[in-house]
Amino acid sequence: GGRSALPFLGPYAASKHALEAIADALRIELRPWGISVSIVEPASIRTAIWTKGAARADKLSRGFAPEAAELYAPRVARFREVALARGPGADPDEVAKVVEQALTARRPKARYLVGRDAHLRAWIERLPTRVRDRVLAKALVE
């Protein structure tokens, strides 16, 4: 989420963008002392955040004013459909193994991508902005 902000997940993505910025700055600041800084960029991870978020979204959407429901309900429903079809997310143990690898590597990488979705989203972010936006909109909300 630090490189790719998805619809309806802006606040979550903002927090991950902040982690990216801190890691990028610290990597350069700490370099003179031989201290490496890495960031692990996983795909969605199978945790309770997603089920809690879905329950919260359901509650909020039931309280939509008619105008908001007309504007957002179909897009939110489509996004939810796509998210459910993709499954519960990556195994947290897979992410933990990569964290261990980053911590024990002789020459750690600056970034570690974990999971197919992380690699796919990194590729999508290399597209020109308007193309990226069309791809994500078609895949997630249209």
Long-range contacts (C-beta under 8 A, 24 or more apart in sequence): 2-39, 2-41, 3-41, 3-121, 3-122, 3-125, 4-121, 4-122, 4-124, 4-125, 6-136, 6-140, 7-75, 7-79, 7-136, 7-137, 7-140, 7-141, 8-57, 8-76, 8-79, 23-110, 27-110, 36-107, 36-108, 37-110, 38-102, 38-108, 38-109, 38-110, 38-111, 38-112, 39-110, 39-111, 39-112, 40-95, 40-98, 40-99, 40-102, 40-111, 40-112, 40-114, 41-111, 41-112, 41-113, 41-114, 41-118, 41-122, 42-90, 42-94, 42-95, 42-98, 42-113, 42-114, 42-115, 42-118, 43-89, 43-90, 43-114, 43-115, 43-116, 43-117, 43-118, 43-121, 44-86, 44-89, 44-90, 44-115, 44-117, 45-89, 45-90, 45-91, 45-92, 45-95, 46-88, 46-89, 46-90, 46-91, 46-92, 47-89, 47-92, 50-83, 50-88, 50-89, 54-80, 54-83, 75-141, 75-142, 78-140, 78-141, 78-142, 79-140, 79-141, 82-139, 82-140, 86-117, 90-114, 90-115, 90-117
